[in-house]
Amino acid sequence: MVKLILQFNQRMKKIIHVFLCLIFLSFPIASSAVNYSGNYNVGAAGTWTNLTNAFTAISAGTVTGPVTLTLVAGYPAAAETYPIAPSTNNGSNTVTIYPGISGLSITSANATGTLNLNGCDYYILDGRVNQAGAMDLIIVMRCS
């Protein structure tokens, strides 16, 4: 009788184990990567405080659609790390950067450079305020 109960318990453990495995495998596995698509502000009241932080976050995630980064009042709210260097955008979705205010400049004395887009595809730097008008109003330069 004891032997029969032990065999029953072992079989039940196996059945429960298989059942739990099937339940576990039926749920999708969550990904820690964030998908980026849409409009984001960069500056004091923005999604990111500076372009360095924006590019770090976007590079860690996946660009699933066009991304627009608008440099807003208070940009940069935190010091940039120069050269500002986004990683390569793997895909055909663009990352567009433009000022939302006039008189904006991105300036560094870094010997390597201020903005390094070497090897970056699908990045657009539009100097027009709010992407309107004919005049470029953003200055990117290295002063050394």
Summary of the structure (lengths in Angstrom):
residues: 144
radius of gyration: 25.4
end to end distance: 89.5
largest distance: 91.6
contacts: 372
relative contact order: 0.14
helix: 26%
strand: 27%
